[in-house]
Amino acid sequence: MPKRVTAFELMLPARASETPAYRWIYAALRTEILEGRLRRGSRLPSSRDLALQYRLSRGTIVTAFEQLKSEGYIEGTIGSGSYVSEVLPEQLLQVTPARAELPGFRNGGRRAQRNFSEYARRLQLFPPPDLRHSRAFRANVPALDLFPTTLWARIAARRLRTATATLLLGCDPLGYRPLREAIADYLQTSRGVRCSFEQVAIVSGVQEALDLTARLFLNPGDRLCMENPGYVGATRVFEAIGAQVVPAPVDGEGMVLDRRSVRGARLIYVTPGHQFPLGITMSLARRLHLLELAEKSDALIFEDDYDSEYRYSGRPIPALQGLDRAGRVLYAGTFSKTLFPSLRLGFLVVPTDLVPIFQSAKAVTNRHAPLPDQAVLCDFISEGHLGRHLRRMREVYSERLSVLLEGARQRLDGLLEVSSIEAGLQTVGWLGAGIDDEAATRAAAARQVEVIPLSWYDRGRPKRKGLQLGFAASTPNEIRRGVRELALALENARRQSG
């Protein structure tokens, strides 16, 4: 691991007039080390830089450094730099750093009152997944070990070598125009989306798209409809705004809505390509009915198309947005599932008349997504790499889904009925009678198997207990191991509940 370098100027406490300069530098640096602000192994500024900063002679700084070195606080040689010692003197380990006293506050005084907004009071943490270990059956994650990192690095290096001032300066709030054009072409060709590049906004992912939409179209108390069970991340956004979430059940054709349930709703959130978390693909009849209800109730539809690029059976089904003739659908997608989660780039396609308001909202929030990342992604798409990667991963994921289904038939009969899905990175398994989903999740975790209880996604009491299982991020051998261990875990959970 490389040494940490203190490349910034050190802000040392003021020097008392009666204190010798070398003694002041020595004591100040010693305090910085003791209280952890200068970490072990970090490099100190050079004696020349410190001398210039504090208008002292270099000899004064060298004298202070030599004293610190003789006591074991720092190490190093002239010409190679000085570093905070990795192993500090033993007596320092017993020292309790003095608590810093902030201006205007007395130590031990009453904590300042925090006057949060109503929005802040409604916020709930939406924690990111733990990606440190790759094991069955982690959901919502692609096969990161198969991503072409060398190719991506080559494209990024080429972009940076030829970077212009424009690339380093910034771009339109809606994003880098060539990337927006590439995404519009891709969506029209592969997803049946009807749009021009002007309608495409580059966002950090679906989560930002949800937040922007909620802020622009929902006020506290407004009604919105969403699937139940449904995506918790969307629920967190809508509840933070103060909206009234109206849950709609899901059956074998997708979201179930009628005129009464959408009456007064400002927004309808839906995942028609691969319903989250059940994996159902919404039927064409149900899609047309949803569009009709939205028009009659004057509601917008937020279509979250988070992973339906990966389709394994049946004819390709175009996006709901492609059927919209009234400009009511906002269509969102992300590259977190197709490429890798840390990329933090996605897109939101908005009706033409809403482009100016989304442009203004982006301008006053994050200004725009990082332009170098957008440029690299643009090249990755335009040069055909995204299409090739999707085709390859579709074959890989189809094989992994088949391994999971075959293993479930052999080992999970009577314990878990795993659904065969048409698209996506995860599926669901319905638990046998007498098995609680949260107890099953704990028993699986004890055997290094990761599943998610469907009750976590349900607003209310679920009619049937089940588990969400991812298959995309696990190798066939890991899936087989996971099935064996999950069978033992479910047997144990059934015995305990009995």
C-alpha positions as CSV (number, residue, x, y, z in Angstrom):
1,M,0.0,0.0,0.0
2,P,1.5,3.4,-1.0
3,K,2.5,5.9,1.7
4,R,-0.1,8.6,2.5
5,V,1.3,12.0,1.4
6,T,0.5,15.2,3.3
7,A,0.6,17.4,0.1
8,F,-1.5,20.2,1.6
9,E,-0.3,23.0,4.0
10,L,-0.5,22.1,7.6
11,M,-2.7,24.3,9.7
12,L,-0.8,24.5,13.0
13,P,-2.1,26.4,16.2
14,A,-1.0,29.9,16.8
15,R,2.5,30.4,18.4
16,A,2.7,32.1,21.8
17,S,5.1,35.0,21.6
18,E,7.3,33.6,24.4
19,T,7.7,30.1,22.8
20,P,10.9,29.5,20.8
21,A,10.0,28.8,17.1
22,Y,11.6,25.3,17.0
23,R,9.8,24.3,20.2
24,W,6.5,25.5,18.8
25,I,6.9,23.5,15.6
26,Y,8.0,20.4,17.6
27,A,5.0,20.6,20.0
28,A,2.5,21.3,17.3
29,L,3.5,18.4,15.1
30,R,3.7,16.1,18.1
31,T,0.1,17.0,19.0
32,E,-1.1,16.4,15.4
33,I,0.5,12.9,15.5
34,L,-0.9,12.1,19.0
35,E,-4.4,13.2,18.1
36,G,-4.4,11.3,14.9
37,R,-4.7,14.1,12.4
38,L,-1.3,13.1,11.0
39,R,-1.8,9.4,10.5
40,R,0.9,6.7,10.9
41,G,2.8,6.4,7.7
42,S,1.8,9.7,6.2
43,R,4.4,11.9,4.7
44,L,5.2,15.3,6.3
45,P,5.6,18.5,4.2
46,S,9.2,19.2,3.5
47,S,11.2,21.4,5.8
48,R,11.6,23.9,3.0
49,D,7.8,24.1,2.5
50,L,7.1,24.5,6.2
51,A,9.7,27.2,6.4
52,L,8.1,29.2,3.6
53,Q,4.6,28.7,5.0
54,Y,5.4,30.0,8.5
55,R,8.3,32.4,7.5
56,L,10.9,30.6,9.5
57,S,14.4,29.5,8.7
58,R,14.8,26.0,7.4
59,G,17.3,25.3,10.2
60,T,14.5,25.9,12.7
61,I,12.3,23.3,11.0
62,V,15.1,20.8,10.7
63,T,15.8,21.2,14.5
64,A,12.2,20.4,15.3
65,F,12.2,17.4,12.9
66,E,15.4,16.0,14.5
67,Q,13.9,16.2,18.0
68,L,10.7,14.4,16.8
69,K,12.9,11.8,15.0
70,S,15.0,11.1,18.1
71,E,11.8,10.5,20.2
72,G,10.4,8.1,17.7
73,Y,7.5,10.2,16.3
74,I,8.8,10.4,12.8
75,E,11.3,8.6,10.6
76,G,13.1,9.2,7.3
77,T,16.3,10.7,5.8
78,I,17.2,13.9,4.2
79,G,16.3,13.8,0.5
80,S,13.7,11.0,0.9
81,G,11.2,12.8,3.1
82,S,10.0,12.5,6.6
83,Y,7.1,10.2,7.6
84,V,5.1,9.7,10.8
85,S,6.4,6.5,12.4
86,E,4.3,3.3,11.8
87,V,5.1,2.2,15.4
88,L,4.9,5.0,17.9
89,P,6.6,5.0,21.3
90,E,4.8,2.7,23.7
91,Q,4.0,5.4,26.2
92,L,2.0,7.2,23.5
93,L,-0.5,4.4,23.3
94,Q,-1.6,5.2,26.8
95,V,-2.2,8.9,26.0
96,T,-5.9,9.9,25.7
97,P,-6.0,12.8,23.2
98,A,-7.4,16.0,24.7
99,R,-10.9,16.8,23.5
100,A,-10.8,19.7,21.1
101,E,-12.7,22.7,22.3
102,L,-14.6,24.5,19.6
103,P,-15.0,28.2,19.5
104,G,-18.2,29.3,21.2
105,F,-18.6,26.0,23.0
106,R,-17.5,24.8,26.4
107,N,-16.4,21.2,26.9
108,G,-19.2,19.3,28.6
109,G,-21.8,22.0,27.6
110,R,-25.2,21.4,26.2
111,R,-25.3,19.9,22.7
112,A,-26.5,22.3,20.1
113,Q,-30.2,21.9,19.0
114,R,-30.6,20.7,15.4
115,N,-33.6,22.2,13.6
116,F,-34.2,19.7,10.8
117,S,-36.6,20.3,8.0
118,E,-39.7,18.2,7.6
119,Y,-38.0,16.5,4.7
120,A,-35.0,15.6,6.8
121,R,-37.2,14.2,9.5
122,R,-38.8,11.8,7.0
123,L,-35.6,10.5,5.6
124,Q,-34.7,6.8,6.2
125,L,-31.4,5.2,5.4
126,F,-31.3,3.2,2.2
127,P,-28.0,1.3,2.8
128,P,-25.9,0.1,-0.1
129,P,-25.2,-3.7,-0.5
130,D,-22.1,-5.3,1.0
131,L,-20.1,-6.2,-2.1
132,R,-17.0,-7.5,-0.3
133,H,-17.8,-11.2,-0.9
134,S,-19.2,-12.9,-4.0
135,R,-21.5,-15.7,-2.9
136,A,-24.8,-17.3,-3.8
137,F,-27.5,-15.8,-4.1
138,R,-26.6,-12.1,-4.1
139,A,-29.4,-10.2,-5.9
140,N,-29.2,-7.1,-8.1
141,V,-25.5,-7.4,-9.0
142,P,-24.0,-8.3,-12.4
143,A,-21.0,-10.6,-12.9
144,L,-18.3,-8.1,-12.1
145,D,-15.5,-10.6,-12.7
146,L,-16.5,-10.9,-16.3
147,F,-16.6,-7.2,-17.1
148,P,-13.9,-6.2,-19.7
149,T,-11.9,-4.0,-17.4
150,T,-8.8,-3.9,-19.7
151,L,-10.9,-2.7,-22.6
152,W,-12.6,-0.1,-20.4
153,A,-9.1,1.1,-19.1
154,R,-7.8,1.4,-22.7
155,I,-10.8,3.5,-23.7
156,A,-10.4,5.7,-20.6
157,A,-6.7,6.2,-21.1
158,R,-7.2,7.2,-24.8
159,R,-9.9,9.7,-23.7
160,L,-7.6,11.2,-21.1
161,R,-4.6,11.4,-23.4
162,T,-6.6,13.4,-25.9
163,A,-8.6,15.4,-23.3
164,T,-9.5,18.9,-24.4
165,A,-10.3,21.9,-22.3
166,T,-14.0,21.3,-23.1
167,L,-13.8,17.8,-21.6
168,L,-12.3,19.2,-18.5
169,L,-14.6,22.2,-18.3
170,G,-18.1,20.6,-18.1
171,C,-21.3,20.2,-20.1
172,D,-25.0,20.8,-20.3
173,P,-26.9,19.9,-17.1
174,L,-28.7,17.1,-19.0
175,G,-25.3,15.5,-19.9
176,Y,-22.7,15.1,-22.6
177,R,-24.5,15.4,-26.0
178,P,-22.6,12.5,-27.8
179,L,-23.5,10.2,-24.9
180,R,-27.2,11.3,-25.0
181,E,-27.2,10.7,-28.7
182,A,-25.7,7.2,-28.3
183,I,-28.2,6.3,-25.6
184,A,-31.1,7.6,-27.6
185,D,-30.0,5.4,-30.6
186,Y,-29.6,2.4,-28.3
187,L,-33.0,2.8,-26.6
188,Q,-34.8,3.2,-29.9
189,T,-33.2,0.2,-31.5
190,S,-33.1,-2.2,-28.5
191,R,-35.9,-1.1,-26.2
192,G,-38.5,0.4,-28.5
193,V,-38.3,3.7,-26.8
194,R,-39.6,6.7,-28.8
195,C,-37.2,9.6,-28.1
196,S,-34.7,12.1,-29.4
197,F,-31.4,12.8,-27.7
198,E,-32.9,16.1,-26.4
199,Q,-35.2,14.1,-24.1
200,V,-32.4,12.1,-22.5
201,A,-31.0,13.3,-19.2
202,I,-27.8,11.7,-17.8
203,V,-28.3,10.9,-14.1
204,S,-26.2,9.0,-11.5
205,G,-28.7,6.2,-11.7
206,V,-32.4,5.4,-11.2
207,Q,-32.2,6.6,-7.6
208,E,-31.4,10.2,-8.7
209,A,-34.0,10.0,-11.4
210,L,-36.6,9.0,-8.8
211,D,-35.5,11.8,-6.5
212,L,-35.7,14.5,-9.3
213,T,-39.1,13.3,-10.4
214,A,-40.5,13.2,-6.8
215,R,-39.2,16.7,-6.1
216,L,-40.7,18.1,-9.3
217,F,-44.1,16.5,-9.2
218,L,-45.0,15.5,-5.7
219,N,-45.9,17.7,-2.6
220,P,-46.5,16.4,0.9
221,G,-49.8,14.6,1.0
222,D,-50.0,13.9,-2.7
223,R,-51.0,10.4,-3.7
224,L,-49.0,8.0,-5.8
225,C,-49.4,4.4,-6.7
226,M,-46.7,1.7,-6.7
227,E,-46.4,-2.0,-6.9
228,N,-46.6,-4.1,-3.8
229,P,-44.3,-5.8,-3.1
230,G,-42.0,-3.2,-4.7
231,Y,-38.7,-1.4,-4.7
232,V,-37.7,-0.1,-1.3
233,G,-35.5,2.6,-2.8
234,A,-38.5,4.2,-4.5
235,T,-40.5,4.0,-1.3
236,R,-37.8,5.8,0.6
237,V,-37.8,8.6,-1.9
238,F,-41.6,9.1,-2.0
239,E,-41.9,8.9,1.8
240,A,-39.1,11.5,2.3
241,I,-41.1,13.9,0.1
242,G,-44.1,13.2,2.3
243,A,-46.3,11.6,-0.4
244,Q,-49.0,9.1,0.4
245,V,-48.0,5.8,-1.1
246,V,-50.9,3.7,-2.3
247,P,-49.8,0.1,-2.7
248,A,-51.2,-1.9,-5.7
249,P,-51.0,-5.7,-5.8
250,V,-49.2,-7.7,-8.4
251,D,-50.5,-10.8,-10.2
252,G,-49.2,-13.0,-13.0
253,E,-49.7,-10.1,-15.5
254,G,-48.1,-7.4,-13.4
255,M,-49.4,-4.4,-11.5
256,V,-53.1,-4.5,-10.8
257,L,-54.8,-1.0,-11.0
258,D,-58.3,0.2,-11.4
259,R,-59.9,3.7,-11.8
260,R,-60.6,3.9,-8.0
261,S,-57.0,3.2,-7.0
262,V,-55.5,5.8,-9.3
263,R,-58.0,8.5,-8.5
264,G,-56.2,11.6,-7.4
265,A,-52.7,10.0,-8.0
266,R,-50.0,12.3,-9.3
267,L,-47.6,9.5,-10.1
268,I,-47.6,5.8,-10.8
269,Y,-44.3,3.9,-10.3
270,V,-43.9,0.6,-12.2
271,T,-41.3,-1.9,-13.3
272,P,-43.0,-3.6,-16.2
273,G,-40.0,-5.2,-17.9
274,H,-39.1,-7.3,-14.9
275,Q,-41.2,-6.5,-11.9
276,F,-39.1,-5.9,-8.7
277,P,-38.9,-8.1,-6.8
278,L,-41.2,-10.9,-8.3
279,G,-39.7,-10.9,-11.8
280,I,-43.0,-10.8,-13.6
281,T,-43.2,-9.2,-17.1
282,M,-46.2,-7.0,-17.5
283,S,-48.6,-8.2,-20.2
284,L,-49.4,-6.0,-23.2
285,A,-53.1,-5.7,-22.2
286,R,-52.1,-4.6,-18.7
287,R,-49.7,-2.0,-20.1
288,L,-52.4,-0.5,-22.4
289,H,-54.8,-0.4,-19.4
290,L,-52.2,1.4,-17.3
291,L,-51.7,4.0,-20.0
292,E,-55.4,4.5,-20.3
293,L,-55.9,4.9,-16.5
294,A,-53.0,7.4,-16.3
295,E,-54.5,9.5,-19.0
296,K,-58.0,9.5,-17.4
297,S,-56.5,10.4,-14.0
298,D,-54.0,12.9,-15.4
299,A,-51.1,11.0,-13.8
300,L,-47.5,10.6,-14.8
301,I,-45.9,7.1,-15.0
302,F,-42.4,6.4,-13.9
303,E,-41.1,3.3,-15.8
304,D,-38.1,1.8,-14.0
305,D,-36.4,-0.5,-16.6
306,Y,-33.6,-1.5,-14.4
307,D,-32.4,-4.8,-15.9
308,S,-34.7,-6.0,-18.7
309,E,-31.8,-5.8,-21.2
310,Y,-31.2,-9.4,-20.1
311,R,-34.1,-11.4,-21.7
312,Y,-33.9,-15.2,-21.8
313,S,-37.1,-16.4,-23.3
314,G,-40.1,-15.1,-25.3
315,R,-40.2,-12.3,-27.8
316,P,-38.5,-9.0,-26.9
317,I,-41.1,-6.8,-25.3
318,P,-40.7,-3.0,-26.0
319,A,-40.7,-0.5,-23.2
320,L,-44.0,0.9,-21.9
321,Q,-42.8,4.3,-23.0
322,G,-42.9,3.1,-26.6
323,L,-46.6,2.6,-26.3
324,D,-47.2,6.1,-24.8
325,R,-48.8,8.6,-27.2
326,A,-49.8,11.2,-24.6
327,G,-46.4,12.1,-23.1
328,R,-47.1,10.6,-19.7
329,V,-44.2,8.1,-19.2
330,L,-40.8,9.0,-17.8
331,Y,-38.5,6.1,-18.7
332,A,-35.4,5.4,-16.5
333,G,-32.5,2.9,-16.8
334,T,-29.1,2.4,-15.3
335,F,-25.7,1.1,-16.4
336,S,-25.1,-0.2,-12.8
337,K,-26.7,-3.5,-13.8
338,T,-25.4,-3.8,-17.3
339,L,-21.8,-2.7,-16.6
340,F,-20.8,-2.2,-12.9
341,P,-22.4,-0.5,-9.9
342,S,-19.7,2.1,-9.1
343,L,-20.0,3.7,-12.6
344,R,-23.0,5.7,-11.2
345,L,-24.4,6.6,-14.6
346,G,-27.9,6.1,-15.8
347,F,-30.5,7.9,-17.9
348,L,-34.0,9.4,-17.7
349,V,-36.1,9.9,-20.8
350,V,-38.7,12.6,-20.3
351,P,-41.5,14.0,-22.4
352,T,-40.5,16.9,-24.6
353,D,-42.4,19.5,-22.7
354,L,-40.7,18.5,-19.4
355,V,-37.1,18.9,-20.7
356,P,-36.7,22.5,-19.4
357,I,-37.8,21.7,-15.9
358,F,-35.5,18.7,-15.6
359,Q,-32.7,20.7,-17.1
360,S,-33.2,23.4,-14.4
361,A,-33.4,20.9,-11.6
362,K,-30.1,19.3,-12.7
363,A,-28.5,22.7,-12.9
364,V,-29.2,23.5,-9.3
365,T,-28.5,20.1,-7.8
366,N,-25.4,18.2,-9.1
367,R,-24.9,20.5,-12.1
368,H,-24.1,17.5,-14.3
369,A,-22.7,14.0,-14.1
370,P,-18.8,13.6,-14.3
371,L,-17.9,14.4,-17.9
372,P,-14.8,12.2,-18.3
373,D,-16.9,9.1,-17.2
374,Q,-19.6,10.1,-19.7
375,A,-17.1,10.4,-22.5
376,V,-15.7,6.9,-21.8
377,L,-19.1,5.4,-21.6
378,C,-20.0,7.1,-24.9
379,D,-17.1,5.5,-26.7
380,F,-17.9,2.1,-25.1
381,I,-21.4,2.3,-26.5
382,S,-20.6,3.9,-29.9
383,E,-17.8,1.4,-30.7
384,G,-20.1,-1.5,-30.2
385,H,-18.7,-2.8,-27.0
386,L,-21.9,-2.4,-25.0
387,G,-23.8,-4.5,-27.5
388,R,-21.2,-7.3,-27.5
389,H,-21.0,-7.2,-23.7
390,L,-24.8,-7.5,-23.4
391,R,-24.9,-10.5,-25.8
392,R,-22.1,-12.3,-24.0
393,M,-23.6,-11.7,-20.5
394,R,-27.1,-12.7,-21.7
395,E,-25.6,-16.2,-22.6
396,V,-23.7,-16.4,-19.2
397,Y,-26.8,-15.4,-17.2
398,S,-29.0,-17.7,-19.1
399,E,-26.7,-20.6,-18.3
400,R,-26.6,-19.6,-14.6
401,L,-30.3,-19.4,-14.4
402,S,-30.6,-22.9,-15.9
403,V,-28.1,-24.2,-13.3
404,L,-30.2,-22.6,-10.5
405,L,-33.5,-24.0,-11.8
406,E,-32.0,-27.5,-12.3
407,G,-30.4,-27.5,-8.8
408,A,-33.7,-26.4,-7.3
409,R,-35.6,-29.2,-9.0
410,Q,-33.2,-31.7,-7.6
411,R,-32.6,-30.5,-4.1
412,L,-35.3,-27.9,-3.1
413,D,-38.4,-29.9,-3.9
414,G,-41.0,-29.2,-1.1
415,L,-38.8,-26.5,0.4
416,L,-38.6,-23.8,-2.2
417,E,-40.3,-23.4,-5.6
418,V,-38.0,-21.3,-7.7
419,S,-39.7,-19.3,-10.5
420,S,-38.5,-19.5,-14.1
421,I,-38.3,-15.9,-15.3
422,E,-38.1,-14.3,-18.7
423,A,-35.6,-11.5,-17.9
424,G,-33.3,-9.9,-15.3
425,L,-30.6,-10.8,-12.8
426,Q,-32.6,-12.4,-10.0
427,T,-35.7,-14.5,-9.4
428,V,-37.9,-15.6,-6.5
429,G,-38.5,-18.8,-4.7
430,W,-41.8,-19.6,-2.9
431,L,-41.3,-21.2,0.5
432,G,-42.9,-24.4,1.5
433,A,-45.6,-24.5,4.2
434,G,-44.4,-23.7,7.6
435,I,-41.2,-22.0,6.7
436,D,-40.8,-18.3,7.7
437,D,-38.8,-16.2,5.2
438,E,-36.8,-14.2,7.8
439,A,-35.9,-17.4,9.7
440,A,-34.9,-18.9,6.4
441,T,-32.7,-15.9,5.6
442,R,-30.9,-16.2,8.9
443,A,-30.4,-19.9,8.5
444,A,-29.0,-19.4,5.0
445,A,-26.6,-16.6,6.1
446,A,-25.2,-19.0,8.7
447,R,-24.2,-21.2,5.8
448,Q,-22.7,-18.4,3.7
449,V,-25.8,-18.1,1.4
450,E,-27.3,-14.7,0.8
451,V,-31.1,-14.4,0.1
452,I,-33.6,-11.7,0.8
453,P,-37.0,-12.3,2.4
454,L,-39.8,-11.0,0.1
455,S,-41.5,-9.6,3.2
456,W,-38.9,-6.8,3.2
457,Y,-40.5,-5.4,0.1
458,D,-44.1,-5.8,1.1
459,R,-46.2,-3.0,2.6
460,G,-48.4,-5.0,4.9
461,R,-48.7,-8.7,5.5
462,P,-47.6,-10.8,2.5
463,K,-50.0,-13.5,1.4
464,R,-47.2,-15.9,0.6
465,K,-43.7,-16.2,2.0
466,G,-40.7,-16.3,-0.3
467,L,-37.1,-15.4,-1.0
468,Q,-35.4,-13.3,-3.6
469,L,-32.4,-15.1,-5.2
470,G,-29.8,-13.6,-7.5
471,F,-27.9,-15.7,-10.0
472,A,-26.0,-13.4,-12.2
473,A,-23.1,-12.7,-9.9
474,S,-22.4,-16.3,-9.0
475,T,-20.5,-18.9,-11.0
476,P,-22.2,-22.2,-11.8
477,N,-20.2,-24.0,-9.1
478,E,-21.1,-21.3,-6.5
479,I,-24.8,-21.7,-7.5
480,R,-24.6,-25.5,-7.0
481,R,-22.9,-25.0,-3.6
482,G,-25.6,-22.4,-2.7
483,V,-28.4,-24.8,-3.6
484,R,-26.9,-27.5,-1.4
485,E,-26.4,-25.2,1.6
486,L,-29.8,-23.5,1.1
487,A,-31.5,-26.9,1.2
488,L,-29.9,-27.7,4.6
489,A,-30.8,-24.2,5.8
490,L,-34.4,-24.5,4.9
491,E,-34.7,-28.0,6.4
492,N,-33.3,-26.5,9.6
493,A,-35.7,-23.5,9.5
494,R,-38.7,-25.8,9.0
495,R,-37.7,-28.0,11.9
496,Q,-37.3,-24.9,14.2
497,S,-40.7,-23.4,13.1
498,G,-42.4,-26.8,13.7
